Amino acid sequence: MTTTSRTQTPVSLYGFVTPRPGRADALRRVLSDLVEPSRSHAGNLQYHLHEQDDGRFFLYEVWASQEDLDRHHATALVQEFVAQVPELVEGAIDAHTGRMLSQHP
């Protein structure tokens, strides 16, 4: 995990991703392949992937700043994932962002 700025407020991105019927294994692989490379991107403080009992996936990310999150979203890694969403994901990704209020270590 690297940071680019300690003076800005960290930003979190979190949400649920529902696989299309029969595509859970493929989505699991694609999401899992995002974890380690994303953790190495400048400004990443946390990046976690969870699998829910109901088959949905939950992503939780924390970035040092909105600018770091924006740079991450502009990477080829994320753009390749976005291109696969229609094939793998049922409906829209239920994503949320927020400004972190609690102190990040």
C-alpha positions in Angstrom: 0.0 0.0 0.0 1.3 3.4 -0.9 0.1 6.9 -0.3 0.6 10.1 -2.2 -0.8 12.6 0.3 -1.5 12.6 4.1 -3.0 16.1 4.1 -6.2 15.1 2.2 -9.2 13.2 3.6 -9.2 9.5 2.6 -12.1 8.4 0.3 -13.7 5.1 0.5 -15.5 3.2 -2.3 -17.6 0.2 -1.4 -20.4 -1.8 -3.0 -22.0 -5.0 -4.0 -21.5 -6.8 -7.3 -24.1 -9.5 -8.3 -22.9 -12.1 -10.9 -25.1 -13.1 -13.8 -26.5 -16.6 -13.5 -23.7 -19.1 -14.2 -21.0 -16.4 -14.2 -20.0 -16.3 -10.5 -16.7 -18.2 -11.0 -15.7 -16.0 -13.8 -16.6 -12.8 -11.9 -14.8 -14.1 -8.8 -11.6 -14.6 -10.9 -11.8 -11.2 -12.5 -12.5 -9.4 -9.2 -9.7 -11.4 -7.4 -7.3 -10.4 -10.2 -7.9 -6.7 -9.3 -6.9 -7.0 -5.7 -3.1 -7.1 -5.7 -2.4 -4.8 -8.6 -4.9 -2.2 -7.1 -3.1 -2.4 -3.8 0.1 -1.3 -5.5 -1.5 1.8 -7.1 -0.4 5.1 -5.7 -2.7 6.3 -2.9 -4.3 2.9 -2.1 -4.7 2.4 1.7 -7.0 -0.7 1.6 -8.5 -2.9 -1.0 -10.6 -5.9 0.0 -12.9 -8.4 -1.8 -15.5 -10.4 0.1 -18.0 -13.0 -1.0 -21.4 -12.9 0.6 -23.5 -15.9 1.5 -26.1 -14.9 -1.1 -23.5 -15.1 -3.9 -22.8 -11.3 -4.2 -19.4 -9.9 -4.0 -18.5 -6.9 -1.8 -15.6 -4.6 -2.6 -14.2 -2.2 0.0 -11.5 0.3 -1.0 -9.9 3.2 0.7 -7.8 5.8 -1.2 -5.7 8.6 0.2 -7.6 11.1 -1.9 -10.3 11.5 -4.6 -7.5 12.2 -7.1 -5.9 8.8 -6.2 -9.2 7.0 -6.7 -9.7 8.9 -10.0 -6.2 7.8 -11.2 -7.0 4.2 -10.3 -10.2 4.3 -12.2 -8.4 5.6 -15.3 -5.9 2.6 -15.3 -6.0 -0.1 -18.0 -6.7 -2.6 -15.2 -9.9 -1.0 -14.2 -11.0 -0.2 -17.7 -10.5 -3.8 -18.7 -12.8 -4.8 -15.8 -15.4 -2.2 -16.8 -15.5 -3.7 -20.3 -16.3 -7.1 -18.9 -19.1 -5.9 -16.6 -22.0 -6.4 -19.1 -21.0 -10.0 -19.6 -20.4 -10.9 -15.9 -22.6 -8.6 -13.8 -26.4 -8.8 -13.2 -27.8 -5.3 -13.2 -25.8 -2.3 -12.1 -23.0 -2.4 -9.6 -24.3 -1.1 -6.3 -21.4 1.3 -5.6 -21.0 4.0 -3.0 -18.3 6.5 -2.1 -17.8 8.5 1.0 -15.4 10.7 2.8 -13.8 8.8 5.7 -14.6 10.5 9.0 -12.7 8.1 11.3 -8.9 8.4 11.6 -7.0 6.0 9.2 -3.9 4.6 10.8 
